[in-house]
Amino acid sequence: MSHSEHGPNLIQITRFGFVNAYLVREDDGLTLVDTMISGSAGAIAQAVEAAGAPLRRLTVTHAHSDHVGSVDAVAERFPGIEIVFPQRDARIMAGDRSLDPGESGPELRGFRAAAFAKVKTRPARTLAPGDRLGSLEVIAAEGHTPGQVAFSDTRDGTLLCADVYATLLGPVTSAKPTLRSPIPAIATWHRPPALASARRLRALDPSRLAPGHGKVVDRPAAVMDRALATAG
């Protein structure tokens, strides 16, 4: 496990060199975004202690097991924190794999369902695009999952982009697998909205890109453009 600071408000936590969670500093403490794979609660607790501030709230970007795998353990380890999930993927996390009316993607069965995790923890509330969680604005980022969201820090333009973009083995989107970096596209639910989400996030012109997989990138316009170029 490693953790590193990026600017005054963002702390990146990485396990096994491939999956990230983030601590976001707020006036009252810390917001945790994602919990990585199962068994990560201890690493998260170490990062919280090193940050020197209390953990106040927990949210996630989407319902895949490499992002919500330690939700239950973190909730148990930090009793009393506010638990907040994205509205659409909260239902998937509760075990309901049915599609909503109007969702035109494939059904969540077979290999498409294998990446999702069911969690016992229930949120105090849910988030929809346009909502705020402290300094973080919720941005629609569907496609990789039906209800994936990103978070934009309204103070400095940092974009926690979930799996819309990855920088692990070079910049890619989740809309199209590449030989260089097939993950996270292999786990993507529906590629047309995934590509639309990548374009939507690029249009935000973030000052910093914080992906679910790979390194944090400052001034990421060129990196995002390269990723979009490989998506077609």
Residue frames as a rotation matrix with the C-alpha (Angstrom) as fourth column:
MET 1
0.577 0.817 0.000 0.00
0.817 -0.577 0.000 0.00
0.000 0.000 -1.000 0.00
SER 2
-0.689 -0.725 -0.002 1.15
0.725 -0.689 -0.010 3.53
0.006 -0.008 1.000 -0.74
HIS 3
0.554 0.829 -0.077 -0.39
0.815 -0.558 -0.152 6.94
-0.169 0.022 -0.985 -0.32
SER 4
-0.641 -0.751 0.158 0.61
0.764 -0.605 0.224 10.28
-0.073 0.264 0.962 -1.76
GLU 5
0.104 0.643 -0.759 -0.68
0.462 -0.707 -0.536 13.85
-0.881 -0.295 -0.370 -1.66
HIS 6
-0.489 -0.135 0.862 -1.66
0.856 -0.262 0.445 15.83
0.165 0.956 0.244 -4.74
GLY 7
-0.286 0.348 0.893 -2.27
-0.031 -0.934 0.355 19.45
0.958 0.073 0.278 -3.93
PRO 8
-0.779 -0.099 0.619 -3.73
-0.564 -0.320 -0.761 20.52
0.273 -0.942 0.194 -0.59
ASN 9
-0.074 0.928 0.365 -6.97
-0.974 0.010 -0.225 18.52
-0.212 -0.372 0.904 -0.78
LEU 10
0.741 0.415 -0.528 -6.31
-0.598 0.765 -0.238 15.10
0.305 0.493 0.815 -2.35
ILE 11
-0.242 -0.761 0.602 -4.62
-0.834 0.480 0.273 12.00
-0.497 -0.436 -0.750 -0.97
GLN 12
0.319 0.250 -0.914 -4.25
-0.781 0.616 -0.104 8.98
0.537 0.748 0.391 -3.28
ILE 13
0.008 -0.258 0.966 -4.24
-0.705 0.684 0.188 5.50
-0.709 -0.683 -0.177 -1.72
THR 14
0.238 -0.016 -0.971 -2.99
-0.879 0.422 -0.222 2.66
0.413 0.907 0.086 -3.95
ARG 15
0.317 -0.129 0.940 -2.97
-0.547 0.784 0.292 -1.09
-0.774 -0.607 0.178 -3.34
PHE 16
0.207 -0.344 0.916 -0.82
0.448 0.866 0.224 -3.55
-0.870 0.364 0.333 -5.27
GLY 17
-0.690 -0.646 -0.326 0.03
0.094 -0.527 0.845 -0.81
-0.717 0.553 0.424 -7.73
PHE 18
-0.889 0.302 0.344 -3.21
0.405 0.168 0.899 -1.05
0.213 0.938 -0.272 -9.65
VAL 19
0.073 0.990 0.120 -6.29
0.716 -0.136 0.685 0.23
0.694 0.036 -0.719 -7.80
ASN 20
-0.846 -0.417 0.333 -6.87
0.173 -0.804 -0.569 3.57
0.505 -0.424 0.752 -6.07
ALA 21
0.360 0.860 -0.363 -9.04
0.912 -0.241 0.334 5.12
0.200 -0.451 -0.870 -3.43
TYR 22
-0.398 -0.478 0.783 -8.91
0.355 -0.867 -0.349 8.80
0.846 0.139 0.515 -2.46
LEU 23
-0.014 0.337 -0.941 -9.19
0.956 -0.272 -0.111 10.89
-0.293 -0.901 -0.318 0.67
VAL 24
-0.089 0.087 0.992 -10.50
0.529 -0.840 0.121 14.40
0.844 0.536 0.029 0.07
ARG 25
-0.756 -0.240 -0.609 -9.81
0.651 -0.366 -0.664 17.01
-0.063 -0.899 0.433 2.74
GLU 26
0.160 0.811 0.562 -12.78
0.487 -0.561 0.670 19.09
0.859 0.166 -0.485 3.87
ASP 27
-0.157 -0.208 0.965 -13.10
-0.539 -0.801 -0.260 21.68
0.827 -0.562 0.013 6.63
ASP 28
0.471 0.461 0.752 -14.56
-0.880 0.196 0.432 19.08
0.052 -0.866 0.498 9.00
GLY 29
0.116 -0.455 0.883 -12.31
-0.353 0.812 0.464 16.15
-0.929 -0.365 -0.066 8.11
LEU 30
-0.798 -0.554 -0.236 -11.98
-0.463 0.314 0.829 13.64
-0.385 0.771 -0.507 5.30
THR 31
0.518 0.849 -0.109 -14.21
-0.717 0.361 -0.596 12.13
-0.466 0.387 0.795 2.64
LEU 32
-0.534 -0.634 0.560 -13.20
-0.209 0.740 0.639 8.67
-0.819 0.224 -0.528 1.39
VAL 33
0.369 0.584 -0.722 -13.98
-0.879 -0.033 -0.476 7.97
-0.302 0.811 0.501 -2.26
ASP 34
0.520 -0.032 -0.854 -13.94
-0.442 0.845 -0.301 4.22
0.731 0.534 0.425 -3.03
THR 35
0.593 -0.236 0.770 -12.54
-0.721 0.269 0.638 1.44
-0.357 -0.934 -0.010 -0.85
MET 36
-0.346 -0.771 -0.535 -10.56
-0.926 0.374 0.060 -0.68
0.154 0.516 -0.843 -3.35
ILE 37
-0.145 0.231 -0.962 -10.59
-0.273 0.925 0.264 -4.47
0.951 0.301 -0.071 -3.09
SER 38
0.879 0.453 -0.151 -11.55
-0.042 0.389 0.920 -6.63
0.475 -0.803 0.361 -0.14
GLY 39
0.499 -0.696 -0.515 -9.01
0.866 0.422 0.270 -6.45
0.030 -0.581 0.813 2.67
SER 40
-0.191 -0.604 0.773 -8.17
0.610 -0.690 -0.389 -2.77
0.769 0.397 0.500 2.16
ALA 41
0.787 0.599 0.148 -9.70
0.278 -0.558 0.782 -1.34
0.551 -0.574 -0.606 5.36
GLY 42
0.568 -0.642 -0.515 -6.39
0.688 0.027 0.725 -1.47
-0.452 -0.766 0.457 7.22
ALA 43
-0.445 -0.745 0.497 -4.56
0.895 -0.374 0.242 0.40
0.005 0.553 0.833 4.48
ILE 44
0.094 0.576 0.812 -7.30
0.426 -0.760 0.490 3.02
0.900 0.300 -0.316 4.42
ALA 45
0.905 0.246 -0.346 -7.11
0.403 -0.240 0.883 3.40
0.134 -0.939 -0.316 8.20
GLN 46
0.057 -0.968 -0.246 -3.34
0.890 -0.063 0.452 3.95
-0.453 -0.245 0.857 7.95
ALA 47
-0.507 -0.222 0.833 -3.85
0.714 -0.650 0.261 6.67
0.483 0.727 0.488 5.35
VAL 48
0.546 0.759 0.354 -6.52
0.329 -0.583 0.743 8.36
0.770 -0.290 -0.568 7.49
GLU 49
0.738 -0.330 -0.589 -4.18
0.607 -0.057 0.793 8.34
-0.295 -0.942 0.159 10.49
ALA 50
-0.322 -0.931 0.174 -1.34
0.908 -0.251 0.336 9.76
-0.269 0.266 0.926 8.40
ALA 51
-0.156 0.343 0.926 -3.63
0.607 -0.706 0.364 12.52
0.779 0.619 -0.098 7.13
GLY 52
-0.891 -0.296 -0.345 -4.16
0.446 -0.421 -0.790 13.70
0.089 -0.858 0.506 10.69
ALA 53
-0.654 0.753 0.072 -7.88
-0.753 -0.657 0.028 14.35
0.068 -0.036 0.997 10.31
PRO 54
-0.453 0.536 0.712 -11.03
-0.213 0.710 -0.671 12.34
-0.865 -0.456 -0.208 11.14
LEU 55
-0.957 0.268 0.107 -12.86
0.202 0.358 0.912 10.35
0.206 0.894 -0.397 8.50
ARG 56
-0.668 0.736 -0.106 -16.33
-0.468 -0.527 -0.709 11.88
-0.578 -0.425 0.697 8.21
ARG 57
0.443 0.885 -0.143 -17.94
-0.616 0.184 -0.766 10.25
-0.652 0.427 0.627 5.19
LEU 58
-0.630 -0.535 0.563 -17.62
0.004 0.723 0.691 7.41
-0.777 0.437 -0.453 2.69
THR 59
0.513 0.748 -0.422 -18.80
-0.565 -0.076 -0.821 7.33
-0.646 0.659 0.384 -0.89
VAL 60
-0.263 -0.556 0.789 -18.02
0.357 0.703 0.614 5.27
-0.896 0.443 0.014 -3.99
THR 61
-0.584 -0.020 -0.811 -17.95
-0.645 -0.596 0.479 5.87
-0.493 0.803 0.336 -7.73
HIS 62
0.077 0.620 -0.781 -19.50
-0.873 0.420 0.248 2.59
0.482 0.662 0.574 -8.86
ALA 63
0.607 0.471 0.640 -20.42
-0.769 0.550 0.325 -0.91
-0.199 -0.689 0.697 -7.77
HIS 64
0.515 -0.479 -0.710 -17.50
-0.234 0.719 -0.654 -3.00
0.824 0.503 0.259 -9.07
SER 65
0.897 -0.052 -0.439 -15.79
0.393 0.551 0.737 -5.14
0.204 -0.833 0.514 -6.46
ASP 66
-0.081 -0.995 -0.052 -12.38
0.942 -0.059 -0.329 -3.48
0.324 -0.075 0.943 -6.88
HIS 67
-0.548 -0.059 0.834 -13.96
-0.007 -0.997 -0.075 -0.20
0.836 -0.047 0.546 -5.76
VAL 68
0.215 0.721 0.659 -16.49
-0.792 -0.265 0.549 -1.30
0.571 -0.640 0.514 -3.13
GLY 69
0.127 -0.179 -0.976 -14.74
0.074 0.982 -0.171 -4.43
0.989 -0.050 0.138 -1.86
SER 70
-0.658 -0.445 -0.607 -13.97
0.625 0.127 -0.770 -2.96
0.420 -0.886 0.195 1.56
VAL 71
-0.298 0.623 0.723 -17.10
-0.308 -0.780 0.545 -0.85
0.903 -0.060 0.424 2.10
ASP 72
0.692 0.652 -0.309 -18.47
0.049 0.385 0.922 -3.09
0.720 -0.653 0.235 4.86
ALA 73
0.215 -0.699 -0.682 -15.10
0.933 0.353 -0.068 -3.33
0.289 -0.622 0.728 6.63
VAL 74
-0.743 -0.465 0.481 -14.53
0.356 -0.884 -0.304 0.43
0.567 -0.054 0.822 6.51
ALA 75
0.042 0.853 0.521 -18.06
-0.361 -0.473 0.804 1.11
0.932 -0.221 0.288 7.79
GLU 76
0.762 0.197 -0.617 -17.40
0.407 0.594 0.693 -1.26
0.503 -0.780 0.373 10.69
ARG 77
-0.124 -0.931 -0.344 -13.98
0.951 -0.013 -0.308 0.21
0.283 -0.366 0.887 11.41
PHE 78
-0.974 -0.172 0.148 -15.26
0.144 -0.972 -0.184 3.81
0.175 -0.158 0.972 11.42
PRO 79
-0.238 0.953 -0.187 -18.70
0.967 0.250 0.045 3.69
0.090 -0.170 -0.981 13.10
GLY 80
0.189 0.447 -0.875 -20.68
0.577 -0.771 -0.269 6.87
-0.794 -0.454 -0.404 12.81
ILE 81
-0.818 -0.453 -0.355 -19.35
-0.021 -0.593 0.805 8.08
-0.575 0.666 0.475 9.47
GLU 82
0.201 0.887 -0.417 -21.88
-0.572 -0.239 -0.785 9.13
-0.795 0.396 0.459 6.87
ILE 83
-0.594 -0.296 0.748 -22.37
0.346 0.745 0.570 6.52
-0.726 0.598 -0.340 4.13
VAL 84
0.253 0.616 -0.746 -23.43
-0.475 -0.593 -0.650 7.94
-0.843 0.519 0.142 0.76
PHE 85
-0.413 -0.352 0.840 -23.76
0.465 0.711 0.527 5.93
-0.783 0.608 -0.130 -2.47
PRO 86
-0.892 0.169 -0.418 -24.53
-0.443 -0.502 0.743 6.90
-0.085 0.848 0.523 -6.08
GLN 87
-0.145 0.970 0.196 -28.26
-0.835 -0.013 -0.550 6.53
-0.531 -0.244 0.812 -6.56
ARG 88
0.508 0.414 -0.755 -28.31
-0.814 0.518 -0.263 4.07
0.282 0.748 0.600 -9.46
ASP 89
-0.158 -0.654 -0.740 -25.46
-0.311 0.744 -0.591 1.78
0.937 0.137 -0.321 -8.44
ALA 90
-0.593 0.036 0.804 -26.71
-0.804 0.034 -0.594 1.68
-0.048 -0.999 0.009 -4.83
ARG 91
0.508 0.851 0.133 -29.39
-0.820 0.525 -0.230 -0.73
-0.265 0.008 0.964 -6.05
ILE 92
0.500 -0.432 -0.750 -26.75
-0.335 0.702 -0.628 -2.95
0.799 0.565 0.207 -7.66
MET 93
-0.579 -0.779 0.240 -24.74
-0.485 0.092 -0.870 -2.93
0.656 -0.620 -0.431 -4.45
ALA 94
-0.267 0.587 0.764 -27.87
-0.890 0.154 -0.429 -4.12
-0.369 -0.795 0.481 -2.63
GLY 95
-0.675 -0.130 0.726 -28.06
-0.022 0.987 0.157 -7.11
-0.737 0.090 -0.670 -4.99
ASP 96
0.456 0.884 0.104 -30.63
0.186 0.020 -0.982 -5.93
-0.870 0.467 -0.155 -7.54
ARG 97
-0.619 -0.777 0.117 -29.20
0.203 -0.015 0.979 -6.50
-0.759 0.630 0.167 -11.03
SER 98
0.207 0.758 0.619 -32.31
0.904 0.094 -0.417 -5.52
-0.374 0.646 -0.665 -13.00
LEU 99
-0.769 -0.440 0.463 -32.15
0.611 -0.719 0.332 -2.66
0.187 0.538 0.822 -15.48
ASP 100
-0.475 0.595 -0.649 -34.08
0.123 -0.685 -0.718 0.55
-0.871 -0.421 0.252 -15.05
PRO 101
0.526 0.689 0.499 -36.74
0.687 0.000 -0.726 1.53
-0.500 0.725 -0.473 -17.58
GLY 102
0.974 -0.113 -0.198 -35.04
-0.207 -0.805 -0.556 3.28
-0.097 0.582 -0.807 -20.46
GLU 103
0.062 -0.989 0.137 -31.64
-0.663 0.062 0.746 1.63
-0.746 -0.138 -0.652 -19.97
SER 104
0.770 0.316 -0.554 -30.79
-0.637 0.326 -0.699 0.17
-0.040 0.891 0.452 -23.36
GLY 105
-0.235 -0.963 -0.133 -27.63
-0.955 0.254 -0.153 -1.71
0.181 0.091 -0.979 -22.41
PRO 106
-0.241 0.078 -0.967 -27.23
-0.182 0.975 0.125 -5.47
0.953 0.206 -0.221 -21.99
GLU 107
0.809 0.581 0.088 -28.69
-0.238 0.188 0.953 -7.21
0.538 -0.792 0.291 -18.97
LEU 108
0.009 -0.812 0.584 -26.44
-0.960 -0.169 -0.221 -7.60
0.279 -0.559 -0.781 -15.95
ARG 109
0.895 0.268 0.358 -25.96
-0.344 0.924 0.167 -11.33
-0.286 -0.272 0.919 -16.23
GLY 110
0.818 -0.572 0.062 -23.07
0.529 0.705 -0.473 -13.73
0.227 0.419 0.879 -16.67
PHE 111
-0.144 -0.985 -0.091 -19.65
0.968 -0.121 -0.221 -12.12
0.207 -0.120 0.971 -17.03
ARG 112
-0.245 0.093 0.965 -21.21
0.130 -0.983 0.128 -8.64
0.961 0.157 0.229 -16.90
ALA 113
0.758 0.576 0.306 -22.48
-0.252 -0.174 0.952 -9.38
0.602 -0.799 0.014 -13.40
ALA 114
0.547 -0.552 -0.629 -19.28
0.705 0.709 -0.009 -11.03
0.451 -0.439 0.777 -12.17
ALA 115
-0.444 -0.820 0.362 -17.47
0.504 -0.562 -0.655 -7.74
0.741 -0.108 0.663 -11.51
PHE 116
0.072 0.555 0.829 -20.18
-0.442 -0.727 0.525 -6.36
0.894 -0.404 0.193 -9.23
ALA 117
-0.842 -0.324 -0.432 -20.11
0.259 0.461 -0.849 -6.73
0.474 -0.826 -0.305 -5.47
LYS 118
0.369 0.928 0.043 -23.03
0.238 -0.139 0.961 -6.96
0.898 -0.344 -0.272 -3.07
VAL 119
-0.766 -0.616 0.182 -22.48
0.018 -0.304 -0.953 -5.08
0.642 -0.727 0.244 0.19
LYS 120
-0.219 0.665 -0.714 -24.36
0.932 0.358 0.048 -5.23
0.288 -0.656 -0.698 3.49
THR 121
-0.681 -0.120 -0.722 -23.90
0.473 -0.825 -0.309 -1.56
-0.559 -0.552 0.619 4.32
ARG 122
0.192 0.798 0.572 -26.84
0.973 -0.232 -0.002 0.67
0.131 0.557 -0.820 3.43
PRO 123
-0.674 -0.532 0.513 -26.40
0.518 -0.835 -0.185 4.38
0.527 0.141 0.838 2.69
ALA 124
-0.511 0.468 -0.721 -27.85
0.528 -0.491 -0.693 7.17
-0.679 -0.735 0.004 4.77
ARG 125
0.475 0.628 -0.617 -28.66
-0.245 -0.579 -0.778 8.87
-0.845 0.520 -0.120 1.47
THR 126
0.160 -0.390 0.907 -27.92
0.855 0.514 0.070 8.58
-0.494 0.764 0.416 -2.22
LEU 127
-0.269 -0.410 -0.872 -26.39
-0.103 -0.888 0.449 10.96
-0.958 0.210 0.196 -4.75
ALA 128
0.586 0.416 0.695 -27.56
0.695 0.182 -0.695 11.95
-0.416 0.891 -0.182 -8.22
PRO 129
-0.339 -0.724 0.600 -25.65
0.920 -0.390 0.049 13.95
0.198 0.569 0.798 -10.83
GLY 130
-0.014 0.251 0.968 -25.58
0.151 -0.956 0.250 17.60
0.988 0.150 -0.024 -9.85
ASP 131
0.922 0.314 -0.228 -25.65
0.242 -0.006 0.970 16.88
0.303 -0.949 -0.081 -6.12
ARG 132
0.146 -0.889 0.435 -22.86
-0.569 -0.435 -0.697 17.99
0.809 -0.146 -0.570 -3.80
LEU 133
0.788 -0.093 -0.608 -20.96
0.518 0.632 0.576 16.05
0.331 -0.769 0.546 -1.17
GLY 134
0.273 -0.669 -0.691 -18.95
0.556 -0.476 0.681 18.67
-0.785 -0.570 0.242 0.65
SER 135
-0.082 -0.419 -0.904 -16.73
-0.484 -0.776 0.404 20.27
-0.871 0.471 -0.139 -2.00
LEU 136
-0.891 -0.313 0.329 -17.37
0.063 0.633 0.772 17.46
-0.450 0.708 -0.544 -4.48
GLU 137
-0.061 0.856 -0.514 -19.91
-0.882 -0.288 -0.374 17.86
-0.468 0.430 0.772 -7.27
VAL 138
-0.145 0.109 0.983 -21.40
0.132 0.987 -0.090 14.62
-0.981 0.117 -0.158 -8.60
ILE 139
-0.289 -0.051 -0.956 -20.91
-0.885 -0.368 0.287 14.17
-0.366 0.928 0.061 -12.36
ALA 140
0.759 0.586 0.284 -22.77
-0.392 0.759 -0.519 11.57
-0.520 0.283 0.806 -14.46
ALA 141
-0.243 -0.904 -0.352 -20.27
-0.943 0.135 0.304 9.00
-0.227 0.406 -0.885 -15.76
GLU 142
0.419 0.546 0.725 -22.40
-0.423 0.824 -0.376 6.01
-0.803 -0.149 0.576 -16.74
GLY 143
0.554 -0.188 -0.811 -21.36
-0.763 0.274 -0.585 3.29
0.332 0.943 0.009 -19.18
HIS 144
-0.591 -0.779 -0.209 -18.71
-0.550 0.578 -0.603 1.36
0.590 -0.242 -0.770 -17.27
THR 145
-0.794 0.578 -0.190 -21.62
0.575 0.610 -0.546 0.57
-0.199 -0.543 -0.816 -14.95
PRO 146
-0.023 0.866 0.499 -25.22
0.874 -0.225 0.431 1.78
0.486 0.446 -0.752 -15.28
GLY 147
0.867 0.490 0.092 -24.78
0.369 -0.755 0.543 4.40
0.335 -0.436 -0.835 -12.56
GLN 148
-0.041 -0.949 -0.313 -21.08
0.999 -0.034 -0.027 5.20
0.015 -0.314 0.949 -12.28
VAL 149
0.963 0.251 0.094 -20.36
0.248 -0.968 0.043 8.77
0.102 -0.018 -0.995 -11.19
ALA 150
-0.164 -0.976 0.141 -17.31
0.741 -0.217 -0.636 10.99
0.651 0.000 0.759 -11.10
PHE 151
0.635 0.297 -0.713 -16.59
0.725 -0.546 0.419 13.74
-0.265 -0.783 -0.562 -8.57
SER 152
0.089 -0.568 0.818 -15.31
0.574 -0.642 -0.508 17.22
0.814 0.515 0.269 -9.41
ASP 153
-0.113 -0.216 -0.970 -13.69
0.950 -0.309 -0.042 19.20
-0.291 -0.926 0.241 -6.62
THR 154
0.669 0.540 0.511 -15.22
0.687 -0.711 -0.149 22.64
0.283 0.451 -0.846 -6.97
ARG 155
0.756 -0.431 -0.492 -12.26
0.100 -0.667 0.739 24.27
-0.646 -0.608 -0.461 -5.21
ASP 156
-0.060 -0.939 -0.339 -9.48
-0.479 -0.271 0.835 23.38
-0.876 0.212 -0.433 -7.63
GLY 157
0.353 0.294 -0.888 -10.92
-0.933 0.044 -0.357 21.46
-0.065 0.955 0.290 -10.60
THR 158
-0.789 -0.573 0.224 -9.59
-0.572 0.817 0.076 18.04
-0.226 -0.068 -0.972 -9.60
LEU 159
0.219 0.860 -0.461 -11.66
-0.939 0.314 0.140 15.31
0.266 0.402 0.876 -11.27
LEU 160
-0.574 -0.230 0.786 -12.01
-0.487 0.867 -0.102 11.93
-0.658 -0.441 -0.610 -9.58
CYS 161
-0.294 0.408 -0.864 -12.95
-0.956 -0.105 0.275 10.18
0.021 0.907 0.421 -12.80
ALA 162
0.479 0.452 0.753 -13.62
-0.522 0.836 -0.170 6.63
-0.706 -0.311 0.636 -11.54
ASP 163
-0.208 -0.555 0.805 -12.97
0.338 0.732 0.592 4.19
-0.918 0.395 0.035 -14.40
VAL 164
0.874 0.461 -0.154 -13.97
0.054 -0.407 -0.912 6.52
-0.483 0.789 -0.380 -17.23
TYR 165
0.572 -0.794 -0.204 -10.23
-0.543 -0.181 -0.820 7.00
0.614 0.580 -0.535 -17.77
ALA 166
0.893 -0.449 0.031 -7.27
0.260 0.572 0.778 4.91
-0.367 -0.687 0.627 -16.60
THR 167
0.667 -0.731 -0.146 -3.56
-0.696 -0.541 -0.472 5.71
0.266 0.416 -0.870 -16.70
LEU 168
0.746 -0.333 0.577 -2.15
-0.264 0.647 0.715 2.43
-0.612 -0.686 0.395 -15.40
LEU 169
-0.028 -0.747 0.665 -0.32
0.600 0.519 0.609 1.32
-0.799 0.416 0.434 -18.56
GLY 170
-0.961 -0.170 0.220 -0.90
0.278 -0.603 0.748 4.43
0.005 0.779 0.627 -20.59
PRO 171
-0.651 0.733 -0.198 -4.02
-0.483 -0.602 -0.636 6.56
-0.585 -0.318 0.746 -21.01
VAL 172
-0.874 0.484 -0.047 -7.19
0.278 0.576 0.769 4.71
0.399 0.659 -0.637 -22.03
THR 173
-0.353 0.856 0.378 -10.93
-0.920 -0.391 0.024 5.01
0.168 -0.340 0.925 -21.61
SER 174
-0.606 0.235 0.760 -13.26
-0.246 0.853 -0.460 2.26
-0.757 -0.465 -0.459 -20.46
ALA 175
0.334 0.827 -0.453 -15.09
-0.685 -0.117 -0.719 2.45
-0.647 0.550 0.527 -23.79
LYS 176
0.833 -0.097 -0.545 -12.71
-0.425 0.519 -0.742 0.25
0.354 0.849 0.391 -25.78
PRO 177
0.753 -0.603 0.264 -10.16
0.119 0.519 0.846 -2.38
-0.647 -0.606 0.463 -24.72
THR 178
0.628 -0.652 -0.426 -6.62
-0.724 -0.287 -0.627 -2.04
0.287 0.702 -0.652 -26.03
LEU 179
0.599 -0.484 -0.638 -3.80
0.309 0.875 -0.374 -4.57
0.739 0.027 0.673 -26.13
ARG 180
-0.433 -0.824 0.364 -1.69
0.001 -0.405 -0.914 -2.26
0.901 -0.396 0.176 -23.98
SER 181
-0.959 0.159 0.233 -4.35
-0.263 -0.203 -0.943 -1.80
-0.103 -0.966 0.236 -21.30
PRO 182
-0.623 0.747 -0.230 -7.49
0.183 0.426 0.886 -3.96
0.760 0.510 -0.403 -21.66
ILE 183
0.014 0.592 -0.806 -8.70
0.993 0.085 0.080 -3.16
0.115 -0.802 -0.587 -18.15
PRO 184
-0.687 0.640 0.345 -11.08
-0.188 0.302 -0.934 -1.47
-0.702 -0.707 -0.087 -17.29
ALA 185
-0.418 0.580 -0.700 -12.80
-0.908 -0.270 0.319 -1.79
-0.004 0.769 0.639 -20.69
ILE 186
-0.793 0.103 -0.601 -13.24
-0.054 0.970 0.238 -5.56
0.607 0.221 -0.763 -20.30
ALA 187
-0.730 0.496 -0.469 -15.49
0.656 0.317 -0.685 -4.95
-0.191 -0.808 -0.557 -17.29
THR 188
-0.881 0.380 -0.281 -17.51
-0.396 -0.918 -0.001 -2.20
-0.259 0.110 0.960 -18.99
TRP 189
-0.293 0.883 0.366 -21.27
0.220 0.435 -0.873 -2.71
-0.930 -0.175 -0.322 -19.08
HIS 190
0.596 0.582 0.554 -22.11
0.715 -0.069 -0.696 -0.69
-0.366 0.810 -0.457 -22.22
ARG 191
-0.305 -0.950 0.060 -19.49
0.868 -0.252 0.429 1.00
-0.392 0.183 0.901 -24.39
PRO 192
-0.104 0.248 0.963 -21.49
0.697 -0.673 0.248 3.73
0.710 0.697 -0.103 -26.21
PRO 193
0.872 0.414 0.260 -22.43
0.135 -0.714 0.687 5.57
0.470 -0.564 -0.679 -23.00
ALA 194
0.534 -0.766 -0.357 -18.92
0.666 0.123 0.735 4.91
-0.520 -0.631 0.576 -21.65
LEU 195
-0.396 -0.669 0.629 -17.49
0.913 -0.362 0.190 6.84
0.100 0.649 0.754 -24.60
ALA 196
0.285 0.582 0.762 -20.07
0.407 -0.793 0.454 9.59
0.868 0.181 -0.463 -24.17
SER 197
0.941 0.039 -0.335 -19.04
0.334 -0.247 0.910 9.89
-0.047 -0.968 -0.246 -20.52
ALA 198
0.034 -0.998 -0.045 -15.37
0.896 0.011 0.444 10.13
-0.443 -0.056 0.895 -21.49
ARG 199
-0.367 -0.114 0.923 -16.17
0.710 -0.675 0.199 12.99
0.601 0.729 0.329 -23.84
ARG 200
0.671 0.688 0.277 -18.33
0.296 -0.591 0.750 14.68
0.680 -0.421 -0.600 -21.20
LEU 201
0.750 -0.436 -0.496 -15.55
0.523 -0.068 0.850 14.57
-0.405 -0.897 0.177 -18.63
ARG 202
-0.291 -0.869 0.400 -12.99
0.951 -0.216 0.223 15.83
-0.108 0.445 0.889 -21.15
ALA 203
0.040 0.394 0.918 -15.24
0.552 -0.775 0.308 18.84
0.833 0.494 -0.248 -21.80
LEU 204
0.900 0.258 -0.351 -14.92
0.428 -0.376 0.821 19.76
0.080 -0.890 -0.449 -18.13
ASP 205
0.368 -0.856 0.364 -11.21
0.043 -0.376 -0.926 20.48
0.929 0.356 -0.101 -18.78
PRO 206
0.957 0.060 -0.285 -10.11
0.278 0.108 0.955 19.40
0.089 -0.992 0.087 -15.29
SER 207
0.551 -0.800 0.238 -6.94
-0.789 -0.592 -0.166 20.70
0.274 -0.096 -0.957 -13.70
ARG 208
-0.611 -0.695 0.379 -6.07
-0.781 0.609 -0.141 17.27
-0.133 -0.382 -0.914 -12.31
LEU 209
0.278 0.660 -0.698 -7.23
-0.695 0.640 0.328 13.75
0.663 0.394 0.637 -13.22
ALA 210
-0.520 -0.356 0.776 -7.52
-0.821 0.459 -0.339 11.17
-0.236 -0.814 -0.531 -10.43
PRO 211
-0.048 0.521 -0.852 -8.42
-0.732 0.562 0.385 7.78
0.679 0.643 0.355 -11.97
GLY 212
0.786 0.403 0.469 -9.47
-0.612 0.615 0.497 4.54
-0.088 -0.678 0.730 -10.35
HIS 213
0.715 -0.593 0.369 -6.45
0.551 0.804 0.223 2.82
-0.429 0.044 0.902 -11.88
GLY 214
0.217 -0.740 0.636 -3.08
0.834 -0.198 -0.515 4.45
0.507 0.642 0.575 -12.49
LYS 215
-0.602 -0.631 -0.489 -1.30
0.792 -0.552 -0.262 7.65
-0.105 -0.545 0.832 -11.59
VAL 216
0.511 0.648 -0.565 -2.81
0.575 -0.746 -0.336 11.05
-0.639 -0.153 -0.754 -10.86
VAL 217
-0.286 -0.558 0.779 -2.12
0.953 -0.253 0.168 13.48
0.103 0.790 0.604 -13.71
ASP 218
-0.024 0.195 -0.980 -1.88
0.323 -0.927 -0.193 17.26
-0.946 -0.321 -0.041 -13.44
ARG 219
-0.133 0.089 -0.987 -2.95
-0.746 -0.665 0.041 19.31
-0.653 0.742 0.155 -16.49
PRO 220
-0.403 -0.075 0.912 -4.42
0.068 0.991 0.111 16.14
-0.913 0.107 -0.395 -18.07
ALA 221
0.401 0.670 -0.625 -5.86
-0.596 -0.328 -0.733 17.55
-0.696 0.666 0.268 -21.31
ALA 222
-0.121 -0.519 -0.846 -3.28
-0.975 0.221 0.005 15.84
0.184 0.826 -0.533 -23.56
VAL 223
-0.929 -0.211 0.305 -3.60
-0.299 0.913 -0.279 12.56
-0.220 -0.350 -0.911 -21.65
MET 224
-0.148 0.958 0.246 -7.38
-0.039 0.243 -0.969 12.55
-0.988 -0.153 0.002 -21.97
ASP 225
0.401 0.254 -0.880 -7.12
-0.829 -0.308 -0.467 13.38
-0.390 0.917 0.088 -25.68
ARG 226
-0.592 -0.673 -0.442 -4.75
-0.785 0.607 0.127 10.45
0.183 0.422 -0.888 -26.24
ALA 227
-0.796 0.359 0.488 -7.17
-0.010 0.797 -0.603 8.14
-0.606 -0.485 -0.631 -24.44
LEU 228
0.240 0.941 -0.240 -10.09
-0.282 -0.169 -0.944 9.37
-0.929 0.295 0.225 -26.53
ALA 229
0.021 -0.314 -0.949 -8.08
-0.993 -0.113 0.016 8.85
-0.112 0.943 -0.314 -29.71
THR 230
-0.918 -0.389 -0.072 -7.68
-0.393 0.918 0.057 5.14
0.044 0.081 -0.996 -28.89
ALA 231
-0.529 0.784 0.324 -11.44
0.047 0.408 -0.912 4.81
-0.847 -0.467 -0.252 -28.22
GLY 232
-0.763 0.183 0.620 -12.45
0.646 0.209 0.734 5.73
0.005 0.961 -0.278 -31.75
